[in-house]
Amino acid sequence: MSEPTAQSPAAPWARLAATLTVGVAFLALVGILASSLAWRRALAPRDPAAEPVRFEVPAGATLRGVADRLEEAGLVRHAWALVWLGRWRGQESSLRAGEYELSPAWPTEEILGRIVRGEVKTHEVVLPEGLAAAEIATRLAQAELVDHDAFLDVVRDPGTPAAFGVEGESLEGYLFPETYRLPRGLGAREVARVLVDEFRKVWDEVAEPARARGLGQHEVVTLASIVEKETGAAHERALIASVFHNRLRRGMRLESDPTVIYGIPDFDGNLRRVHLEDASNPWNTYRNAGLPPTPIANPGRDALLAVVRPAESEFLYFVSRNDGTHDFSRTYAEHAAKVDRFQRRGRRR
């Protein structure tokens, strides 16, 4: 018979240690999987069927504060999950203030990402050609994009035009008409700069033909603002511009109603003879020669181009046909007859 083999005293302990190691590894793996699932659930959308809602991130807000408010608003499952995610990504100080449109249907990662990227909600505001700065201020204020008076303070500050790279003593004429999408929370100066920057883009197209005619930027914008107010018919702009060029070249007064109206505080819609005879109104082109001291509105691209590329004509007068268009004349006698025809009870230009 063979003798039994001697077993090392350490062998049972080694097997036990190996078993424990496998068990611990298994439990650790289970724990990791459970933690991963819990983490993914914590970051999952709060309500996949929900619609976006408005959420405001104030200036100087902390990650913790924003996370708590997001949870209270029902936008994320857990504030702590957003805080951990933000800290892990090093985004604790990267939140961008503003108005957001966020949805509980988005995962926490997407919501945090939008706030970090500053994807704020924008609002559309339409600024048509020919509005004066005060009218633009009203539209912007109605859209809750800027304070009305603060915006006009920027527009009328004599130092603003040079700082924005345009000529003149105010921004009247340089607030380019366009459809804008702007976020709330911008300052009045920032909003004004957006509008002026749009003008400067268009001016690049106008600058060379303006120089060729010996016209400065302020002259072009001022005359274009008058053209813009005189007609809404696109095909007439170049002809209207030619009339004013011809009158200026001959030393004739422009005699434009819109310029007079611009200089009347609280104009009630009724232009009277006393207004036309008021020499104290700097914008009264019936009494004052040359261009008015400032633009009277904010012209669009077509009016600007009409001034630097006017039609070739000998016209010195025009009268409204009462249908949005005008009839043009070379002589005063011809003009007077047309005034009698179209505006029998109206005042003669």
Salt bridges, closest charged atoms under 4 A:
GLU56 OE1 - ARG54 NH2 3.04
ASP68 OD1 - ARG64 NH2 2.92
GLU92 OE2 - ARG87 NE 3.35
GLU99 OE2 - ARG54 NE 2.65
GLU99 OE1 - HIS123 NE2 2.73
GLU99 OE2 - ARG184 NH1 3.48
GLU101 OE2 - LYS121 NZ 3.38
GLU109 OE2 - ARG89 NH2 2.29
GLU110 OE2 - ARG114 NE 2.64
GLU110 OE2 - ARG117 NH2 3.93
GLU119 OE1 - ARG114 NE 3.97
GLU119 OE2 - ARG117 NE 2.52
GLU124 OE1 - ARG181 NH1 3.86
GLU144 OE1 - ARG184 NH2 3.98
ASP149 OD1 - HIS148 ND1 2.99
GLU198 OE2 - LYS201 NZ 2.93
GLU205 OE2 - ARG301 NH2 2.65
GLU208 OE1 - ARG211 NH2 2.83
GLU228 OE2 - ARG237 NH2 3.28
GLU230 OE2 - ARG349 NH1 3.70
GLU236 OE1 - HIS326 ND1 2.82
GLU255 OE1 - ARG247 NH2 3.47
ASP257 OD2 - ARG347 NH2 2.35
ASP268 OD2 - ARG272 NH2 3.05
ASP302 OD2 - ARG237 NH1 3.83
ASP302 OD1 - ARG301 NH1 3.39
GLU314 OE1 - ARG330 NE 3.98
ASP327 OD2 - ARG321 NH2 3.53
ASP327 OD1 - LYS338 NZ 2.61
GLU334 OE2 - LYS338 NZ 3.29
ASP340 OD2 - ARG344 NH1 3.70
